[in-house]
């Protein structure tokens, strides 16, 4: 019976945890794809991109069944990037949804507000950060997965 940080897992439990981690990774990748679709100007359905870190499918696993692994440092390392991702997505949502519409005459002439370039730069910066933190989260999940596999 593998022992990891005072957690005793049967081979079946260890395999179940590994399957949950695989599903959690898939859930995160779907969430990230929806965030990227939103950035690309595509419409997404309500609920596909939960802004609250406890409401996404990954968060429900992490704060639910995943808590069985909460004594593992690799598991605890997941929380910070996961929270950061949701903060970044909230910031992006605010930038994308609360843009000011230029006056009619500027629209008619095809002129953009001076702040558009600044807003675009902020959106790009947040998008880059989203990609970086997502990679950090996936790396932390890989570490957790390796910890479970090596204990078996």
N, C-alpha and C positions, 0 to 999 in steps of 0.2 A: 504494500500500500504506500504510494508516494506521499512524502511529507514535504510541504512547502510552507515555510514561515509559520509553523504550528498549525497548518491546515492538513488534515488527513483526507486524502482523496483516493477512492477506489479507482481502478482503471476505468470503470464505466463513468464515474463522476468526472474524472479527468477528461475523458473523451467528450462528455456532455459540455464541459466548460469550454473546450476547444471549439466545439460546434457553435456555442453561443458567441464566442469571440469572432468566429468567421461571419456569423449573421450580423454582429455588431459592426464589423468592418463594412459589410455590404450596405447596411443601413446608413452609415456615415457617407459612403461614396454616393448613394442616391441623394442624400441631403445636399452634399456638395454640388452634385450635378444640377439640382434645382436652383441652388444659389448662383451657379454660373449661368444658368438659363435666364434667370432674372437679370443678371448683369448684361446679358446679350440682348435684353429688351423683349424677351419672350414672356408671354403670360404663363403663370403657373396657377394651379388650383389652390384654393385656400386649404391650409393644412399640410401642403407638401413641404413647406419650409417653416416649421415652427421656430419662432424667435426665442422662446424660452428653453433653456438647456435641459430642463426636466421633462419637456413635452415631446421631444423628438423620439423616434424609435430607439436610437442609440442611448439617449438619456434615460429612457424607461428601463432599458437593460441595465445600465450602469447603476442607477439608483434603486433597482429592483433586484432581480436574480443575480446580477453581477456582484452584489455586496457580499456574497459568499467568499469572494476573493479579496475583500477589503484590507486584510492584513498584509497583503503583498505590496511592496514598494512600487513594483511595476504597475500594479492596478491603480494605486494612488496617484501615480505620475500622469494618468490619463485625464484626471478631472480638470486641471488647469487649462490645457489646450482646448478641451471641450467647451469650457465656459468662455474662453477667448473667442472661439469660433462663433458662438452665438452673439457675443457682444459686437464682433465685426459685422455679422450679418444684420444686426439691428442698426448699426451705424450706416451700413450700405442702404438698407431699406429707407431710412430717414433721408439720406442723400438723394435717392432715386424718386421717392414719393413726394417729397416736399420741396421740389424745385419751384422756383418762381417762374411764372409765364411772362415773357417779355411783352411790353405794350404792343398793341395791334400794329402800329405803324412800323415797329421794328420787325415784327413777323412778316408784314407785307413786303418789306424791303429785303428780307432774308438776313437781317442783322441779328446777331446774338448779343446777349448781355455780356459785359466784361467778366462777370463772375462765372460764366459757363466754363471757361478754360480752367479756372481754379477748381470748380466743382468736378470737372472731368479728371483733373489731376488727383483730387482726393479720392474719387471713385477708383481710379487705377491703383492708387497706393493701397487702399483697403482690399482690393481684389488680389493684389500681390501678397498682402499679409494673410488673407484667407487661404491662399494656396500654400504658403509657408507653414502656417499653423496646422493646416490639414495634414501635411506631410509629417509634422511633429507628432500629431495624434496617431497616425498610422504606424509610425516608428515605435511609439510607446505600446501600441497593441501588439506589434510584432515581438517586442521584448517580453511582454506578458505571455504571449503564445509560446515563446522559446523556453521561458521559465517553467511553464506547465509541461512541455514536452520533455525537458531535461530531467524533470523530477520523476518521470514515469519509467 
